[in-house]
Structures are given as C-alpha cells and as structure tokens.
Amino acid sequence: MLSLGFVCLLGFGVFAVAVASTLLIVPRVIVRARAWNVLDLPDRRKIHLEPTPRLGGLGLFPAIWLGTSVAILTALHSDKLNGLAGTQFSSNALSLFGFLIGGTGMFALGCIDDLKGLSAGQKLIAQSIISLVSIQFLPIPTSMLGAELSPAMGAFLLFSWLTIVPNSVNLLDGIDGLTSTLLLVFGLVISILAFAGGQYPWVFVGLAFAGACTAFLKFNWSPAKIFLGDSGSLLLGFLVAYASVFFAMRAAPTAEIGMEWNPIISVLLCGVWLLDTTASIVRRYARQAPTFRVLRRVNKFQFMWYHQSAVRNIFRPDREHLHHKLLESGLLHTGVVGVLTIFFGICAISAIALQLRPTTNGIWILTALALPLFAMAGLLHYCYVFQPAKRVPSHEAFAASTDVRSKSAA
C-alpha cells in the first residue's frame, strides 16, 4: 500500500510540475497557433471580439499525460508490494490505462478538428470508436440503483455516457475562463473522492488536472489569449465523463461478482454541463415543435414532417446557453463564471456526500439532492422564465464604445 506521506508529497510534486509545464508550454502554443493561422474568428454567436488561438489542448495535454502516467506507475508499484505485479492489472491501473488511451484519442481528434476542421458526423464516428475502446478498461455495471443490468445494456450505457458528456463540456465552452475554472474544481473533487476512497493513484490525475487548469487560467481568463479549442475541451470532457462513471461505481451488494453504478453521482458530477445540454435540447425542440392543434388541421404525415423539422432544429446552434443568458442579464464574465462554478460546487458536494455514504435510504438521498435541485430550479428560472430586463453584455458594450471612439477620431 502507498503511505499517506508519500501520496501527499508526490501529489504536491505532480501539481507543481503540471502548473510549471503548462505555464511554459502555453505561450509557445499561442505563438505557433498564430503562425499556423489556427484562430477562432468572431461571429454573431461568439463572445470574443478578436481572432484568438484555439489550440489550448496542446498546453494541457503534457501535464495531464504526466499525471496519468505517474498514477499508473504508482498503481503498479502498489500491486508489486502486494504480490500482484506480473499477474494482473489492479482496477486502478486498468482504469487509468483506459483513460490514458481514450484521453489521447480525444486529444488527437480535437487537434485534427482545430487544424483541419471536421464535420459533426466525422467527429461523432471518431468519438464512438474511442468510447468503444475505452469501455474495455472500465468495469461493466451489472446493476443500477438496485435494478439488474445485462452486460450488453451496461456496456451501452457506458458507451452513451462517454460519447455524450465530452460534447456537453464542449457546448458550454463559450466564455473566457468558464470551462477552465469548472474543470479546476472538478480535478479537486476527483482528488477528494480518490483520497477518501483509498484510490490514491487517481489523486495524481486529479491534481495534475487541477494544476494544468490553474496555470491555463492565466492565459484563458478574460480577455483570453488562447481558447481550449476542441483539442482541450474534448480531452477535458473525456476525463469528466470517464471519472464521473468510475467514481460512481462500487461492488454490487446483492451479487457475488459485479459492479453497481449509481447514475445520480455521475449526473451530479456532470451537473452543470448536462443541465445546459438538456436545456438546449428542450429549448430548440420546443421552438419548432408542432402543437396538437396543428395535428387536427393536418394529416399525420404532415404532422410528422413538422416534428422532424423540430428535431433537426436541436442541432442548430444558438446563443441562448446558460452563460449567454447570464451575460444578457448584465453580469460580467467574472460573475457568470462565479454563478456557474457555485452551482457546480453545490452539485459536487452532494456527489461527494452520496459517494462517501452509499445507502439506499430514500430520505438521505433526497436530502443530498435537495440543494442541487433547488439551485437548478433557481438558475433555470432566472435564465429562461424570469427573464430579467436585458442589458447590453459587457463585451458588446466594449465593442460599441470602441466603434464610437474610432468614428470620433476619424
């Protein structure tokens, strides 16, 4: 077993190296991205006003790769002390190896998309392949919330989770410093869960993750000098998906061999991203969904045609995500990041509570979920129902003032 002192010392070293390497690499990535013309150009849906480099994943990947490699080595070292080396991977080493493979695949896919550009279909196919490979290194759940699952259903649920969540993280990456801050908190949460559960190798992954995001915020805070891009958001999103599944599983209490998956913990760990994605799907569908009054006036084939139009609208981007609505209410970038980080922190605390005290007691579960549900209802009401008087967002006000000054000078 790894000693507590060794874990703390090595964890501090991993965090420090992650910070230093990111601070060293990112400025060089910014220079190279401008030289290669890998820039995110402003448009009517985006917040930024100037072309900005979008290869941030290149600055984060070395630190996360280092932290995961250290975690694998320590897991194998721990196995060796217990006489398991050479006979099998421990569950920690196996899961970490799967994360390293899947994370590398997502990072490579994101780099290709940042450099060359890929269609949504091409990215989905590649993500599906990466997810299929990655679930081979995760325990397949045999039950979920007490209900038995077939191996095929368990694998399908994991595959869907590993495919959907990275895209949800990518969708919310629309404002300077938001995703980096959320993922910094997520890294610390994973470290806490790993430390409390005795899965010490995962502590190094979480700390490397937190260290890389801490350093990256120096360049990603408003006004951002570089964006995560798909290379960064897909890489970080994959860690969110993978870790949120791994830490929501435990040995099934009613089966001799098997794992039970608590999806409530996974949903809480991904709460802010899943909330935004769900709200986007419902909003875009409802905007063009035919009513039953229409059904009385047209035949069922015409009604289905209208329904297909509403489904297609789900995949059309808009400017009504949570961060957009908060900006329209008059909050500055810092305020928007703060609100969404607080909401994520509330969800994370509930996830930690449910993981550290696993129980089927409905009262305890509802108590742990009460605050996140209340916070979610308040956030959605403020953004989409209450609809505070729209003010000019800070970035648009800055652009308008710049135009006025330039016209006056002319």
C-alpha positions in Angstrom: 0.0 0.0 0.0 1.1 3.6 -0.6 1.9 5.5 2.5 -0.1 8.7 3.2 3.1 10.8 3.4 4.3 9.5 0.0 0.9 10.3 -1.6 0.9 13.8 -0.3 4.5 14.5 -1.3 4.1 13.0 -4.8 0.7 14.7 -5.2 2.3 18.1 -4.4 5.1 17.4 -6.9 2.6 16.4 -9.7 0.5 19.6 -9.1 3.7 21.8 -9.2 5.0 20.1 -12.3 1.6 20.4 -14.0 1.5 24.2 -13.2 5.1 24.8 -14.4 4.8 22.8 -17.6 1.6 24.5 -18.6 3.0 27.9 -17.9 6.0 27.0 -20.0 4.2 25.4 -23.0 1.1 27.6 -23.5 2.9 30.8 -24.6 4.7 28.8 -27.2 1.4 27.3 -28.4 -0.1 30.8 -28.7 2.8 31.9 -31.0 2.6 28.7 -33.1 -1.2 28.9 -33.4 -1.0 32.4 -34.7 1.8 31.4 -37.1 -0.3 28.5 -38.4 -3.5 30.7 -38.5 -5.3 28.4 -36.2 -7.6 31.1 -34.9 -11.2 31.3 -33.6 -12.8 34.1 -35.6 -15.5 36.3 -34.1 -19.1 35.9 -35.3 -22.6 36.8 -34.1 -22.8 33.8 -31.8 -19.5 34.2 -30.1 -18.4 36.4 -27.2 -14.8 37.4 -28.2 -14.1 40.4 -30.5 -10.7 39.4 -32.0 -9.3 36.3 -33.7 -7.9 34.1 -30.9 -5.8 30.9 -31.0 -7.7 27.8 -30.2 -5.1 25.1 -29.6 -5.2 25.2 -25.8 -5.2 21.4 -25.5 -1.6 21.4 -26.7 -0.7 23.2 -23.5 -2.8 21.0 -21.2 -2.1 17.5 -22.6 1.5 17.1 -21.4 0.6 17.8 -17.8 -2.4 15.5 -17.8 -0.4 12.8 -19.6 2.3 13.1 -17.0 -0.1 12.9 -14.1 -1.8 9.8 -15.5 1.5 8.1 -16.2 2.6 8.7 -12.6 -0.7 7.3 -11.4 -0.3 4.2 -13.5 3.3 3.7 -12.2 2.3 4.1 -8.6 -0.7 1.7 -9.1 1.6 -0.9 -10.5 4.2 -0.3 -7.7 1.4 -0.8 -5.1 0.5 -4.0 -6.8 4.1 -5.2 -6.7 4.2 -4.6 -2.9 1.0 -6.7 -2.6 2.4 -9.5 -4.9 0.1 -8.7 -7.8 2.6 -7.3 -10.3 3.0 -9.5 -13.4 -0.2 -11.3 -12.8 -2.9 -8.7 -13.4 -3.6 -5.0 -13.5 -5.3 -3.7 -10.5 -8.7 -2.0 -11.1 -6.9 1.4 -10.7 -4.1 0.7 -13.1 -6.5 -0.8 -15.7 -8.9 2.1 -15.5 -6.1 4.6 -15.6 -4.7 2.9 -18.7 -8.1 3.2 -20.4 -8.3 6.8 -19.5 -4.8 7.5 -21.0 -5.8 5.8 -24.2 -9.2 7.4 -24.5 -7.9 10.8 -23.5 -5.1 10.6 -26.1 -7.6 9.7 -28.7 -9.9 12.6 -27.9 -7.0 15.0 -27.8 -5.8 13.8 -31.2 -9.4 14.1 -32.6 -9.7 17.7 -31.2 -6.3 18.7 -32.7 -7.4 17.5 -36.1 -10.6 19.4 -35.8 -8.8 22.6 -34.7 -6.3 22.3 -37.5 -8.3 21.0 -40.4 -12.0 21.1 -39.4 -14.2 18.1 -39.2 -17.9 17.7 -39.8 -20.2 16.8 -36.9 -20.7 13.3 -38.3 -17.0 12.6 -38.7 -16.4 13.7 -35.1 -19.3 11.6 -33.8 -17.9 8.5 -35.5 -14.4 9.0 -34.2 -15.8 9.7 -30.7 -17.9 6.5 -30.9 -14.8 4.4 -31.7 -12.8 6.0 -28.9 -15.7 5.3 -26.4 -15.9 1.7 -27.6 -12.2 1.2 -26.9 -12.3 3.0 -23.6 -15.2 1.0 -22.0 -13.0 -2.1 -22.3 -11.0 -0.8 -19.4 -13.9 0.1 -17.2 -15.9 -2.4 -15.1 -19.2 -3.0 -16.8 -22.1 -2.4 -14.3 -24.3 -5.4 -13.5 -26.8 -3.3 -11.7 -28.0 0.3 -11.4 -29.9 1.7 -8.4 -30.7 -1.9 -7.4 -32.0 -2.9 -10.8 -30.1 -5.7 -12.6 -28.5 -4.8 -16.0 -27.4 -7.2 -18.7 -23.8 -6.9 -19.9 -25.0 -5.5 -23.2 -27.1 -2.8 -21.5 -24.4 -1.9 -19.1 -21.9 -1.5 -21.9 -24.4 0.5 -24.0 -25.0 2.9 -21.1 -21.2 3.5 -20.6 -20.7 4.0 -24.3 -23.5 6.6 -24.4 -22.1 8.4 -21.4 -18.6 8.6 -22.7 -19.9 9.9 -26.0 -22.4 12.5 -24.8 -20.6 14.1 -21.9 -17.5 15.3 -23.8 -19.8 17.1 -26.3 -21.7 18.6 -23.4 -18.5 20.0 -22.0 -17.6 21.4 -25.4 -21.0 23.1 -25.7 -20.6 25.1 -22.5 -17.1 26.2 -23.5 -18.3 29.6 -24.7 -16.9 32.3 -22.3 -13.4 33.1 -21.2 -12.2 31.1 -18.2 -15.5 29.3 -17.6 -14.5 25.7 -18.6 -11.0 26.0 -17.1 -12.5 27.1 -13.8 -15.1 24.4 -13.7 -12.5 21.7 -14.6 -10.2 23.1 -12.0 -12.9 22.4 -9.4 -13.6 19.0 -11.0 -10.0 18.0 -10.6 -10.0 18.9 -6.9 -13.3 17.0 -6.4 -11.8 13.9 -8.1 -8.8 14.1 -5.8 -11.0 14.3 -2.8 -13.1 11.3 -3.9 -9.9 9.3 -4.7 -8.2 10.1 -1.4 -11.3 9.4 0.7 -11.8 6.1 -1.2 -8.2 4.9 -0.9 -7.8 5.0 -4.7 -4.6 7.0 -4.4 -3.3 6.8 -8.0 -6.3 8.7 -9.1 -5.3 11.5 -6.7 -2.4 12.3 -9.0 -4.7 12.5 -12.1 -7.0 15.0 -10.3 -4.1 17.1 -9.1 -2.4 17.2 -12.5 -5.8 18.1 -13.9 -6.2 20.9 -11.4 -2.7 22.2 -11.8 -2.9 22.4 -15.6 -6.2 24.2 -15.4 -4.9 26.6 -12.8 -2.0 27.6 -15.0 -4.1 27.7 -18.1 -6.4 30.3 -16.5 -3.6 32.8 -16.6 -4.0 32.8 -20.4 -7.7 31.9 -20.7 -9.2 34.5 -18.3 -11.0 37.4 -19.9 -9.7 38.8 -22.2 -8.4 35.3 -23.3 -5.2 35.0 -25.1 -6.0 31.4 -26.1 -9.0 29.1 -26.1 -9.2 25.4 -25.2 -10.4 24.6 -28.7 -11.7 21.1 -29.4 -8.3 19.7 -28.5 -8.7 20.9 -25.0 -12.5 20.7 -24.4 -12.8 17.1 -25.8 -9.8 16.0 -23.7 -11.1 17.6 -20.5 -14.6 16.5 -21.3 -13.5 12.9 -21.7 -11.9 13.0 -18.2 -15.2 14.3 -16.8 -17.1 11.5 -18.5 -14.7 8.8 -17.5 -14.1 9.8 -13.9 -17.7 10.5 -13.2 -18.5 6.9 -14.1 -15.5 5.3 -12.4 -16.2 7.1 -9.0 -19.9 6.3 -9.2 -19.3 2.5 -9.2 -18.9 0.1 -6.2 -19.1 -3.6 -5.6 -22.7 -4.7 -6.0 -24.1 -5.6 -2.5 -26.5 -8.2 -3.9 -24.2 -10.0 -6.3 -21.2 -12.2 -5.7 -19.3 -10.7 -8.6 -20.3 -7.4 -10.2 -20.4 -3.7 -10.0 -23.3 -1.3 -9.2 -23.5 2.1 -11.0 -25.1 5.0 -9.2 -26.0 7.3 -12.0 -27.1 10.0 -9.6 -23.5 10.6 -8.6 -22.4 10.7 -12.2 -25.2 13.2 -13.1 -24.2 15.4 -10.1 -20.5 15.4 -11.1 -21.5 16.5 -14.6 -24.5 18.6 -13.5 -23.7 22.0 -14.9 -22.9 20.6 -18.4 -25.8 18.2 -18.6 -28.2 20.9 -17.4 -27.1 23.2 -20.2 -27.3 20.5 -22.8 -30.7 19.3 -21.7 -32.0 22.9 -21.6 -30.6 23.4 -25.1 -32.3 20.3 -26.5 -35.7 21.2 -24.9 -35.5 24.8 -26.0 -34.6 24.2 -29.6 -37.1 21.4 -30.0 -39.9 23.4 -28.4 -39.2 26.4 -30.6 -40.4 24.5 -33.7 -42.4 21.6 -32.2 -45.9 21.3 -33.7 -48.8 21.5 -31.3 -51.7 19.1 -31.1 -53.9 21.8 -32.5 -51.9 21.6 -35.7 -52.5 17.8 -35.7 -56.2 18.4 -36.0 -55.7 20.6 -39.1 -53.2 18.4 -41.0 -52.8 14.7 -41.7 -50.4 12.6 -39.6 -47.7 12.6 -42.4 -47.6 16.4 -42.4 -47.5 16.4 -38.6 -44.5 14.1 -38.6 -42.8 16.3 -41.2 -43.2 19.3 -38.8 -41.9 17.1 -36.0 -38.8 16.2 -38.0 -38.2 19.9 -38.5 -38.3 20.4 -34.7 -35.8 17.5 -34.2 -33.4 19.0 -36.8 -33.6 22.3 -35.0 -32.0 20.6 -32.0 -28.7 20.5 -33.9 -28.7 24.2 -34.9 -26.5 26.3 -32.7 -27.9 29.4 -31.0 -26.9 32.0 -28.5 -29.1 31.1 -25.6 -26.9 28.8 -23.4 -26.8 29.4 -19.7 -23.7 31.7 -20.0 -25.3 33.7 -22.8 -28.5 34.3 -20.7 -26.5 35.3 -17.6 -24.4 37.7 -19.7 -27.6 39.3 -21.1 -28.9 39.8 -17.5 -26.0 42.3 -17.0 -23.4 40.0 -15.3 -19.8 40.5 -16.2 -17.6 37.5 -17.3 -16.4 37.1 -13.7 -20.0 37.0 -12.4 -21.1 34.4 -14.9 -18.1 32.1 -14.1 -18.8 32.6 -10.4 -22.5 31.7 -10.6 -22.0 28.5 -12.7 -19.0 27.5 -10.5 -21.1 27.9 -7.4 -23.8 25.7 -8.9 -21.3 23.1 -9.9 -19.8 23.2 -6.4 -23.2 22.5 -4.9 -23.7 19.5 -7.1 -20.2 18.3 -6.4 -20.7 18.4 -2.6 -23.8 16.3 -2.9 -22.0 13.8 -5.1 -19.2 13.5 -2.5 -21.8 13.0 0.2 -23.6 10.2 -1.7 -20.3 8.5 -2.6 -18.8 8.6 0.9 -22.1 7.3 2.4 -23.6 4.9 0.0 -27.1 3.9 1.0 -30.5 3.0 -0.4 -32.2 5.2 2.2 -34.5 7.4 0.2 -34.7 10.1 2.8 -30.9 10.5 2.8 -30.7 10.6 -1.0 -33.5 13.2 -1.2 -31.7 15.3 1.4 -28.5 15.2 -0.5 -30.3 16.1 -3.7 -32.5 18.9 -2.2 -29.9 21.7 -2.5 -28.7 20.9 -6.1 -32.4 20.6 -7.3 -33.2 23.9 -5.6 -30.2 25.6 -7.2 -31.0 24.1 -10.6 -34.6 25.4 -10.4 -33.4 28.8 -9.4 -30.8 29.0 -12.2 -33.3 27.9 -14.9 -36.0 30.2 -13.6 -33.6 33.2 -13.7 -32.3 32.4 -17.2 -35.4 31.3 -19.0 -38.6 32.1 -17.1 -38.0 35.3 -15.0 -36.1 36.8 -18.0 -34.6 39.9 -16.3 -34.5 43.1 -18.3 -31.9 42.6 -21.0 -28.9 44.8 -20.7 -26.1 45.2 -23.2 -23.5 42.5 -22.4 -20.1 43.8 -21.4 -18.3 42.6 -24.5 -20.9 44.2 -26.8 -20.7 47.5 -24.8 -17.0 47.5 -25.2 -17.3 46.9 -28.9 -19.8 49.7 -29.3 -17.6 52.2 -27.3 -14.7 51.2 -29.4 -16.6 51.9 -32.6 -17.8 55.3 -31.3 -14.2 56.3 -30.4 -12.9 55.3 -33.7 -15.6 57.3 -35.6 -14.9 60.3 -33.5 -11.2 60.2 -34.2 -11.9 59.9 -37.9 
